[in-house]
Amino acid sequence: MTAHPAPPAEELTEATIDPAILRRSIAAGAVGVFVHWFDWAAYAYLASTIATVFFPSSDRTAGLLAVFGVFAVSFGIRPIGALVFGPLGDRIGRKRTLSIVIFVMSGATLVIGLLPGYSTIGIAAPVLLVVLRLAQGFAAGGEFGSAASFLAEYAPRRRRGFGVSWLEVGSLLGFLAGSFVFLLLSVGLSGEQVATWGWRIPFLIAAPLGIIGFVIRDKIEDTPEYRTLEATGNIPRSPIRELFRDNWKQLLQAAGLMTMMHVPFYAVLTYLVTYETDYLGHSPGDAALLSTVISLVGLVLVPAFGGLSDRVGRRPVLIGAGIALLVLATPAFLLMRTGVAGTWVAALGLGVVLAAILGSYAVWSAEIFPTRTRQGGLSIAYNVTAALFAGTVPYLMTTLISATGSTIVPGPYLMVAAVIGLAAAFSLRETAGTPLLQAGDVASSSTQDPERIGT
């Protein structure tokens, strides 16, 4: 019998892969970001409590700034994790790096949940907290690039926007779960109970979730595109060098799109809780409820906008969202000062804009990179911009509001992010429906630069 060659990866993705495998691939891609953002949400929502547990209680503002400083530092190490795990995924596969990062993240989260406070071990408490947050940040540096590459390369070409949007559904589910647990703690426990032991619950919950995620990821097969590179001998020896040599323009463009995502994401879904309680006088429970509602709205709208980008294109969806953010950001924070109703209208409006960005930025970023350097490019662009523009949001906003006395400072900052994202979006061509494997990805190894070919 004559042997027939395997169909190319795009055909495998759209016609041959069993639907059950596609569902498992979505779960494998989304579960890690769920665990990751559940942890970040818990840390952000419990910032005031963590400040009293791990830092001296003589100055509440200083303690809160210290907690946000640890938050920012853990983002600062993420680019290092991206430089390690991103190119590593282009060398050894998406699946393996997905498994490694979730193991490290969930382990560090478990230890935080067991860590004694300042009153018990003194200065060792904040030092160990910083070390563990650094470990989480290092592993998180490989999460987005691995998961986004994995989902983009498994999703059917004509529904890729919808498929990749589930990465952000996992993020929102993590935030939703974090805000829900915080709401339960706020309602079911006294402030003293939360400060004594209740704050540990979210961190202890995240650990078994990480184990489940590791098992799911360990059992899934690597993507068709990556397996095509392996089969044709086109695994790059030095993906990081190739990325900066050949794909630096795509790296800058992806960084612009991601900046427009990071700032409103952290402003709306994490910092807004502290903003409402500290500057608008709302109760922690009310602030958590609003965050929960925004996350629920996002769960519906993010895949809807992802699907819309498959039908009308990435450019109309993301450019429209960027313009809306530019126009509405400052008026939204002015509206919040009018009362609870104004806060809800403004925050939900920003949530809708954020959902449009979340539904389209990741797939567009994935499509502009060749398969050979996709995970490295996504990881570095995402985490460098996260370190500069995301993890700094709570600390920067707290500092600027304290220095200026103006509570509308977040609005202009969102506008700056919108300008950066729009500049990147207008420089990009439409990529909806295009193949992920590019000519250089599948060229015969005999025609390639030997330094760029794996065996």
C-alpha positions in Angstrom: 0.0 0.0 0.0 1.3 3.5 -0.9 2.0 5.7 2.1 0.4 9.1 2.0 2.1 12.1 3.6 0.4 13.7 6.6 -1.7 16.7 5.7 -0.3 20.1 6.6 -1.0 21.5 10.0 -3.7 23.8 8.9 -5.7 21.0 7.4 -5.2 18.9 10.5 -6.4 21.7 12.6 -9.6 22.4 10.7 -10.6 19.0 9.4 -8.9 16.1 11.1 -8.5 16.8 14.8 -11.2 15.2 16.9 -13.5 17.8 18.6 -12.7 16.2 22.0 -9.0 17.0 21.4 -9.9 20.6 20.6 -11.9 20.9 23.8 -9.0 19.4 25.8 -6.6 21.8 24.1 -8.8 24.8 25.1 -8.9 23.5 28.7 -5.1 23.0 28.7 -4.5 26.5 27.4 -7.0 28.2 29.7 -6.5 26.3 33.0 -3.1 27.8 33.7 -4.2 31.4 33.2 -7.2 30.7 35.4 -4.9 29.6 38.2 -2.5 32.4 37.6 -5.1 35.2 37.6 -7.0 33.7 40.5 -3.8 34.1 42.5 -3.2 37.6 41.3 -6.8 38.6 42.0 -6.6 37.2 45.5 -3.5 39.2 46.2 -4.9 42.4 44.8 -8.2 42.1 46.5 -6.6 41.3 49.8 -3.9 44.0 49.5 -5.0 45.8 52.6 -5.1 42.7 54.7 -1.7 41.4 53.4 -0.2 44.8 54.3 -1.2 44.3 57.9 0.0 40.6 58.0 3.4 40.9 56.4 4.5 44.5 57.1 4.7 46.7 60.3 1.4 48.2 61.2 2.6 51.6 62.2 1.9 53.3 58.8 -1.0 51.9 56.9 -0.3 53.8 53.7 3.4 52.7 53.7 2.2 49.1 54.2 -0.2 49.3 51.3 2.5 50.8 49.1 4.8 48.0 50.1 2.2 45.4 49.1 1.7 47.1 45.7 5.5 47.4 45.4 5.8 43.6 45.8 3.0 43.3 43.2 5.1 45.5 40.8 8.4 43.6 41.6 6.8 40.3 40.7 5.9 41.8 37.4 9.4 43.1 37.0 10.9 39.6 36.9 8.4 38.4 34.3 10.5 39.5 31.3 13.3 37.3 32.6 10.8 34.3 32.7 9.7 35.2 29.2 13.3 35.2 28.0 13.7 31.7 29.4 10.3 30.0 28.7 9.4 31.8 25.5 12.4 30.6 23.4 12.4 27.3 25.3 8.8 26.7 24.0 10.0 27.3 20.5 12.8 24.8 21.1 11.1 22.0 23.0 7.4 22.6 22.4 4.4 24.4 23.8 3.1 21.5 25.9 6.3 21.1 28.0 6.6 24.7 28.9 2.9 24.8 29.8 3.4 22.0 32.3 6.6 23.5 33.8 5.1 27.0 34.5 1.9 25.8 36.1 3.9 23.5 38.4 6.1 26.4 39.6 3.3 28.8 40.0 1.0 26.6 42.0 3.8 25.5 44.3 4.8 29.1 45.1 1.1 29.9 45.7 0.7 27.0 48.2 3.8 28.2 50.2 2.4 31.8 50.4 -0.8 30.4 51.9 1.3 28.7 54.6 3.7 31.6 55.3 3.8 33.0 58.8 3.2 36.8 59.2 5.4 39.6 60.4 4.2 39.2 64.0 5.5 35.7 64.0 8.8 35.7 62.1 9.5 39.4 61.8 11.4 40.7 58.8 11.6 37.2 57.3 7.9 37.4 56.5 8.1 40.2 53.9 11.4 38.8 52.6 9.9 35.4 52.0 6.8 37.0 50.5 9.0 38.8 47.9 10.9 35.6 47.1 7.7 33.7 46.5 6.1 36.4 44.4 9.3 36.5 42.3 9.0 32.8 41.8 5.4 33.2 40.7 6.4 36.1 38.4 9.2 34.1 36.8 6.9 31.2 36.0 4.2 33.6 34.8 6.6 35.0 32.3 6.2 31.7 30.3 2.4 31.3 30.8 0.9 33.7 28.3 3.2 33.0 25.4 2.9 29.2 25.8 -0.9 29.3 26.2 -1.5 31.8 23.4 0.7 29.9 21.0 -0.9 26.6 22.0 -4.5 27.9 21.5 -3.7 29.7 18.2 -2.1 26.7 16.7 -4.9 24.3 17.7 -7.8 26.5 16.8 -9.5 26.2 13.4 -8.2 28.9 11.0 -11.6 30.5 10.4 -12.5 30.4 14.1 -9.1 31.2 15.5 -10.2 34.5 17.1 -13.0 32.7 19.0 -10.6 29.9 20.0 -7.8 32.1 21.3 -10.3 34.3 23.2 -10.8 31.4 25.6 -7.4 32.3 27.0 -8.9 35.5 28.3 -12.0 33.7 29.4 -9.7 31.7 31.6 -8.2 35.0 32.9 -11.6 36.4 33.7 -12.7 33.2 35.3 -9.7 33.5 37.5 -10.5 37.0 38.4 -14.2 36.1 38.9 -13.3 33.2 41.2 -10.9 35.5 43.1 -13.5 38.3 43.6 -16.1 35.7 44.5 -13.9 34.2 47.2 -13.1 37.7 48.5 -16.8 38.5 48.6 -17.4 35.3 50.6 -14.6 36.2 53.0 -16.0 39.8 53.4 -19.5 38.6 54.1 -18.8 35.4 56.0 -15.9 36.4 58.2 -15.1 39.3 60.5 -12.2 41.6 59.7 -10.2 40.0 62.5 -10.8 36.5 61.2 -9.8 37.5 57.6 -6.6 39.0 59.0 -5.8 36.0 61.2 -6.5 33.1 58.9 -9.1 33.8 56.2 -6.7 35.5 53.8 -4.9 32.2 53.4 -7.9 30.4 51.9 -7.6 31.7 48.3 -3.9 30.8 48.1 -4.5 27.3 49.5 -7.3 26.7 47.0 -5.0 27.6 44.1 -2.6 24.8 44.8 -4.9 21.8 44.0 -6.2 23.7 41.0 -2.6 23.9 39.7 -2.2 20.1 40.1 -5.4 19.6 38.0 -4.0 21.9 35.4 -0.7 20.1 35.3 -2.4 16.7 34.7 -4.5 18.2 31.9 -1.5 19.7 30.2 0.7 16.7 30.6 -1.8 14.5 28.7 -2.4 16.7 25.7 -0.4 16.4 22.5 1.6 19.3 21.1 0.2 21.5 18.4 0.0 20.5 14.7 2.1 23.5 13.7 4.9 22.7 16.2 4.8 19.0 15.2 5.2 20.1 11.5 8.3 22.0 12.5 9.6 18.9 14.2 8.7 16.6 11.3 10.5 18.9 8.7 13.5 19.5 10.9 12.8 23.2 11.2 13.1 23.7 15.0 15.3 26.8 15.4 18.5 26.4 17.3 18.5 30.0 18.6 14.9 31.3 18.5 15.7 34.3 20.6 18.4 35.5 18.1 16.1 34.7 15.2 13.3 36.7 16.9 15.4 39.8 17.4 17.0 39.5 14.0 14.0 38.8 11.8 10.9 39.6 13.8 11.7 42.8 15.8 9.0 44.8 14.0 6.3 42.2 15.0 7.7 42.3 18.5 7.1 46.1 18.7 3.7 45.8 17.2 2.6 43.1 19.6 3.9 45.1 22.5 1.8 48.1 21.4 -1.4 45.9 21.3 -0.6 44.4 24.6 0.0 47.8 26.3 -3.5 48.8 25.3 -4.8 45.6 27.0 -2.7 45.6 30.2 -3.5 49.1 31.5 -7.3 48.8 31.4 -7.2 45.2 32.5 -5.4 46.0 35.7 -7.2 49.3 36.2 -10.7 47.8 35.8 -10.3 44.4 37.3 -7.8 44.8 40.1 -7.0 48.5 41.0 -10.6 49.6 40.8 -11.5 47.6 44.0 -8.9 49.5 46.0 -9.9 52.8 44.2 -13.5 52.4 45.2 -12.8 51.7 48.8 -10.0 54.2 49.4 -11.2 57.1 47.3 -14.9 56.7 46.7 -15.9 55.5 50.1 -17.6 52.3 48.9 -17.6 49.1 51.1 -15.2 46.3 50.2 -18.2 44.0 49.6 -19.8 46.5 47.1 -16.5 46.9 45.3 -16.0 43.1 45.0 -19.6 42.8 43.7 -19.0 45.3 40.9 -15.8 43.5 40.0 -17.7 40.2 39.9 -20.4 41.7 37.6 -17.7 43.1 35.2 -16.1 39.7 35.0 -19.4 38.0 34.3 -20.1 40.5 31.5 -16.6 39.8 30.1 -17.2 36.0 30.1 -20.0 36.5 27.7 -18.5 39.4 25.6 -14.9 38.3 25.2 -15.6 35.2 23.1 -18.3 37.1 21.3 -15.8 39.8 20.3 -13.3 37.0 19.4 -15.9 35.5 17.1 -16.7 38.9 15.6 -13.0 39.4 14.8 -13.2 36.1 12.8 -16.1 37.6 10.7 -15.2 41.2 10.3 -11.5 41.2 11.0 -9.1 42.0 13.8 -8.6 45.6 12.7 -12.2 46.9 13.0 -12.7 45.3 16.4 -9.4 46.3 18.1 -9.2 49.8 16.5 -12.9 50.5 17.5 -12.1 49.4 21.0 -9.0 51.6 21.2 -10.9 54.7 20.0 -13.6 54.0 22.6 -11.0 53.7 25.3 -9.4 57.0 24.2 -12.7 58.8 24.2 -14.4 57.4 27.3 -11.6 56.8 29.9 -11.5 60.2 31.6 -15.2 60.8 31.5 -15.7 57.4 33.1 -13.6 58.4 36.2 -15.4 61.7 36.4 -18.7 59.8 36.4 -17.5 57.6 39.2 -17.3 60.6 41.5 -21.1 61.2 41.2 -22.0 58.2 43.3 -22.5 54.4 43.3 -24.8 54.5 40.2 -22.3 56.5 38.3 -19.5 54.2 39.3 -21.4 51.1 38.1 -22.3 52.7 34.7 -18.7 53.9 34.2 -17.0 50.7 35.3 -19.4 48.5 33.2 -18.7 50.7 30.1 -15.0 50.3 30.6 -15.6 46.6 31.0 -17.3 46.3 27.6 -14.4 48.2 26.0 -11.9 45.9 27.8 -13.8 42.8 26.6 -13.5 43.9 22.9 -9.7 44.3 23.4 -9.4 41.0 25.2 -11.3 39.2 22.5 -9.0 40.3 19.7 -5.5 41.4 20.8 -4.1 37.9 21.6 -5.1 36.2 18.3 -3.8 39.2 16.3 -0.5 39.2 18.2 -0.1 35.4 17.6 -0.9 35.7 13.9 1.8 38.2 13.1 4.7 36.0 14.3 6.0 32.9 12.4 5.6 29.6 14.1 9.4 29.3 14.6 9.5 32.3 17.0 5.9 32.7 18.0 6.1 31.7 21.6 9.2 33.7 22.3 7.7 36.8 20.6 4.4 36.6 22.5 6.2 35.9 25.8 8.6 38.8 25.6 6.2 41.3 24.2 3.5 40.4 26.8 5.8 40.4 29.8 7.9 43.4 29.1 4.8 45.5 28.6 3.2 43.9 31.7 6.3 44.9 33.8 6.2 48.4 32.5 2.5 49.2 32.3 0.5 46.5 34.2 2.1 45.6 37.5 2.9 49.3 38.1 -0.8 50.4 37.8 -1.8 50.1 41.5 1.5 51.6 42.8 1.6 54.4 40.2 -2.1 55.4 40.7 -1.8 55.4 44.4 1.3 57.6 44.2 0.0 60.0 41.6 -3.4 60.5 43.4 -1.5 61.2 46.6 0.8 63.7 44.9 -1.8 65.5 42.8 -4.9 65.2 45.0 -6.9 64.3 41.9 -8.9 61.1 41.7 -9.3 61.2 37.9 -5.6 60.4 37.3 -6.4 56.8 36.0 -8.4 58.3 33.1 -5.5 60.1 31.3 -3.3 57.0 32.0 -5.8 54.8 30.1 -5.8 57.3 27.3 -2.0 57.0 26.9 -2.4 53.3 26.7 -5.1 53.7 24.0 -2.8 55.9 21.9 0.0 53.3 22.0 -2.3 50.5 21.1 -3.9 52.4 18.2 -0.5 53.3 16.8 0.4 49.5 16.7 -3.0 48.5 15.3 -2.9 51.0 12.4 0.5 49.7 11.4 -0.7 46.1 11.1 -2.3 44.4 8.2 -5.4 42.2 8.6 -4.6 38.6 9.5 -8.0 37.0 10.1 -8.2 33.6 8.3 -4.5 33.5 7.3 -2.3 30.4 7.8 -0.1 30.4 10.9 2.7 28.4 9.1 4.7 30.8 7.0 7.1 30.1 4.1 10.2 30.1 6.3 8.6 27.7 8.9 8.2 24.8 6.5 11.0 25.3 4.0 13.3 22.4 3.4 16.1 22.3 5.8 18.6 22.2 2.9 17.6 25.7 1.9 17.8 27.2 5.4 20.6 28.8 7.3 22.2 26.0 9.3 22.2 28.1 12.5 18.4 28.3 12.2 17.6 24.6 11.9 17.1 22.0 14.6 17.5 18.3 14.1 
